[in-house]
Amino acid sequence: MTLTLTAISPVTPAGIRDVLEADFARARAALTEARHLQAGKDTPGHRAAVAECTARIDAVLDMYLDSRAVRVSP
């Protein structure tokens, strides 16, 4: 399984939530696929893919929390 990173244009704080929600949805779909592959055959590659997807979801959630902190700060 290969993860693809895409460049995005600058986003305003108001639009960051939409971008992060879309990225979260893609990461969640990738994790579902990786877990499905691992359930079919537990290999080091499939375990690594699950770990990568989990790390990606964590990163998106961290960005979401960071973006909320920026909006809340005076």
Secondary structure, DSSP 8 states (H G I E B T S, - for coil): ------------HHHHHHHHHHHHHHHHHHHHHHHHHHHH---HHHHHHHHHHHHHHHHHHHHHHHHHHHHH--
